Every structure is written in C-alpha cells, then in structure tokens.
Amino acid sequence: QVQLVESGGGWVQPGESLRLSCAASGNIFSINTMGWYRQAPGKQRELVATITSIGRTNYADSVKGRFTISRDNAKNGVSLQMNSLKPEDTAVYYCKLSQYTQTYWGQGTQVTVST
C-alpha cells in the first residue's frame, strides 16, 4: 500500500503563486510516475502535470509556462509550483502515484483563486 498526503493549498488572488507538495510513503517502487490532477465543481478530474522517476514531464496545455512539477526521489515527494494563477485554476488538486498496475490518490487540497 501507498499513502499520499498533499499540502500547500489555499486562497490566492489572480496573478499570485502557490506551491503544492505531496509526500508518498509505503511500498513505493523505484520506477513510477507521480503527478497532479485537479477537479473543479461540476467538471471531470483532469491532468495538470506528471513526472516520471527519471524526470520526464508532461503538462496540460492550460498550465504550460505557468506551472512547474518537480520531484525528490530520495524523499518520495512531488511538488507543483503554480505561478500566475487564474480564477479558472480553482479546483481541488490531487496527487497521484502510478507504479506497475497500481494507482494511488491523495485526499486532495483546495486551491481557490479569486479577488
């Protein structure tokens, strides 16, 4: 089993920044993909960004150039630096870890961007 705990959500005004962190613990394989997804009210959960254990990244078009995903393999952690936040970035953000046939999700952290 793997546990994921997110932190760093909150309320900010448009144009400001937030940094989300996710700490993974448990039976973690050396080869895995970690990432961030988000779900806004009334919408489906969508990919924000992913990063493999060798550092290959993938971003949603809507966040390219504004968000940066990074990971610390030694600490089994992944972070999401979010800059130039927009109201449409408001959502619950979930951390995800995929390894072999297993998928794990965190409990989610709320990000609200408004004036």
Salt bridges, closest charged atoms under 4 A:
GLU46 OE2 - ARG38 NE 2.75
ASP61 OD1 - LYS64 NZ 3.12
ASP89 OD1 - ARG38 NH1 2.94
ASP89 OD2 - ARG66 NH1 2.76
